[in-house]
Amino acid sequence: NPRTLTGVEAVIDKDACGAKLAAELDADGFIILTDGGGIWQNFGKPNAREMKKASPEYLEGTKAGKNFPGSMGPKIQAAIDFVNNSKSPNAWAAIGDLRDVSKIFNNEEGTLVMKDVKGEGVVWREQKAEPSPPKQSKEPHKSG
């Protein structure tokens, strides 16, 4: 009843909301696009490496993303939640850079999260340089 509802200010976790919506729609897959690529171990350190595939169990067991609660943490948790809550046994989620969206579908870029990952629950990408932080322009924003 519109007469009894009261509006309140709120913040919504877009990653969690997207995962919930995808699961409710019985989607086979869920893609989260970032400006920094997939899931990295030791991000920002000389021994950093990117995951090609990872199981929810591996990600939870290693606490992946917990050191980045405002950025990658919610994305990783949303991917885990989608895969774990999907009705499809072959459900997958992917996290990757917006510029690589076509390559994410083929698992050429980004990280694929799925239930059945052989071995230790993770497959590492061939060594490559980790993404650089986005460059900020020194020029003022131009609009119009």
C-alpha positions, 0 to 999 in steps of 0.5 A: 500500500503506497500510503503506508510505505516510507522511503529511506536512503540506502546503499546497495551492493551492486555485485551481490544484487547482480548475483542474486538477480542472475540466480533468480533468472536461472542464468548459466553465467554471471560476469562482473566487469572491473577496471583491473582484471581478474582475481590475483594472488599477492596483488601489487607484489613482485610474486603476483599471479592471476587465477585463470579458474578457481572453485568457490571452495578454493576462494573461500579457503584462501580468503581471496579478496578479504584484504580488499573489502571495498573493491575485489572482495565484494566481487569475489563474494558475489561470484562465489554466491552465484555459483553456489546458489545456482540451480545449474551444476555447470553455473559459472561466474567470471571476473575480468577487465571491461576491455577484455569482455570478448576474451572473458567468454573464452577464458582467455582473460579474467578469472572463471569461478566454477564448482568443478576445478581439478586439482587444488581448485585453482588454475594459474595463468601464465605469468604476465604483468599485473594490471596497472592502476587506472591512470588519472588525467591531469586535465579537468573533466570535460563534459558536453 
